[in-house]
């Protein structure tokens, strides 16, 4: 099966804006999404960029207003300033990696749905995605089982090392922000490029 490499931050509002549409594209064209969560505070400085919170206030405000315009256009709810915006990434990113490993072991659960639910929980519902109880609930709703073991795996040195490796690979592959999609080796940055992603898949 052909794939879409998906580099994203689980704390990115623009990732949230594109997540459901990416899942729909993958289903429509029978593409497997390879989830590669990254940490923007690692990847952005390495390419000369700034993490969102370190950008000038004018740029931060513009980006948030642009996200709100997109949310209105797409007909989805987006919190402007969720209380839980800032926080650890080890669990929300690690759970996606652990779930992807679980699927490779042919365990039950919908990985793409779980990834969507994580960003929805933060940006739509303002929930604390670093809270184990929240993550357990999201995993259950996406059909995953053996949740204590899955949480333990998400925080394991092996999974956290994979998260760091994703960051290094993102830098090497020219990822300039989240979300970024690779189709047939071609790089597409931003949820507003999903039309081009679809054209690349078709081509």
N, C-alpha and C positions, 0 to 999 in steps of 0.2 A: 504494500500500500504506500502511495506517495504521502509526503508529510508536509506540515507547516511548522517550522521552528518558531516558537513564540517566546520572546524575551520580554519580561514585564516585571513591574513591581506590584506586590500585593497591596501597596498603599497608594497607588496612583489612580487619581480620578479619571484620567483619560484612558487608562487600562479598563476601568469599569465601563466607560462609555462604549468601548468596542467589544467587550467580552461576549455578549449574547450574539452579536452579529458574526463574530468570528466562529463561534460554535455552529451557527446556522450554515455558514459557508462550508465548514468542514463536513457537516452532515450532507449538504447538497451535493458536494463534489467527491464524497468518499475519501477525504483526506484525514490522516491521523495528525492530531496536534501534539507536538513534542513540547511539553511545558518546561521552560527554563527560567524560573524566577530569578531575579537579580536584585542587588542592593544598589540603589542609585547613588548613595553617598560614597560608594566605592567606584562605580563605573564612570560617573560624570567628571570628577577631578582628573581622572586618568586621560580623558580626551580633551581637557581644557574647558570643560563646562562646569556649571555650578548646580548642586542640588537645589531643589525648589525653595527650601527655606532660606537659602543663602543668596537668593537672587534679589535684585532691587525691588522695593515695594511696588513700584509702578508695573514692573513685569509680572510680579506675582498676582497683582490685582487684575491685570489684563488676562492672564491665563485662566484665572478663576471665572471671570466674566465670560470668557470664550467657552469654557466648559459648561457653564450654565446655559448659554445659547444653544450649544449642541444638545444638551439634555432636553431642552424644550423642543428642539427640532425633532429629536428622536422619540419624544413622548415618554421619557423615563424620568424618574425622580432622582434628584441629586442634591445632597446636603452641601451648602456652600462652605461651611466651616464645621465639620463634625468634631465633636469633643475628642474623639479617639483617633483623630488624624495622625498625630505623632505617637510613636510607640515602637516596641521591638518588632523585628521582622522574622526572628528565628522560627517562631511557631507557625505563623500564617504562610510563610514561604516554605518552611520545612514540611508542612502537612501536604502541600501540593506535590512535592518531590516524593514523599513517602507514599502517597496515594498512587503516583505514577509507578513506583516500584511494586506496589501491591497489584496493580493491573498487569504488570509484566509477569507476576507470579500467578496470573489468572484468577485473582480474587474478585469478589463482587464489588460493585460501586461504579459510579459515573464520574470519571476524572474531570471531564470538561465542565460538567454541572457543578462539581465541588469548587473548581477554580472560580467560576462565575459567582457562586454563593459567597465566597470569601470576600470578593470586592463589593458585592451587593450589600453584605452585612455592614461594611464600613461606610460606604458612600451613599447608600439608600437609607439604611436603618440606624446608622451611627452606633454600631455595636463594637465592643472591644475584641478585635480579632486576635489579640495576644492572650486572651483568656481561654483556658483549656475547656471550660464548660461550653463556651460559645462554639469553639472548633468541633467539639464532640457532637454538638447538635447539628452543625452544618454537615459533618461527615455522615451522620445518621440519615439526614434528609437526602443525601446524595447516594444512599444505598450501601455505604461501607460498613464492614463488620470488624470484630476484634479491635475495637476502638482504643482500649488502653495500650495495646501493643503498637497501634498505628501512631498514637501520640508519642509514645516512647521512641519509636523509630524516627519520627519527625525531628526530635530534639537530639538524636544520636550524633556522635562525631562524624559518622559516615555521611549522613544526609547533610549536615552543616558544611562538610567539606565539599559536597557536590554543589551546594549553594555558592560557595566561594569560587568553585571552578566555573560555574555559570558566569560569574562576574568576569573572570579572566577571559573566557571565551568571547563574551560580549564585546569586550574591549578589542580583542584581536580581530573580530569580525566587523567592526565598525558600527556597533550599536550606539546611536547618539541619544537615545532616550527610550521611554516606555509609553506605549507598547511598540515593539518592533517585531515584524513578521518576515520570515525568509521563505520564499517560494522558489523552488528550483535554483537555489543559491542566490537569488536576488533579494536585496534588502529593501523593506518598506517600513518607514518610521511614521507612526501616528495612526490613531483610529480613523482619522479622516482620509487615510490612504487605503481603506478596505475595498473601495471600488477598483483600485489598481491591483490589489491582491487578487480579487476575483478575475480580473482580466488576465493576470499572469497564470492563474490556475487554468483558465479556459484555453490559453495559448499554448 
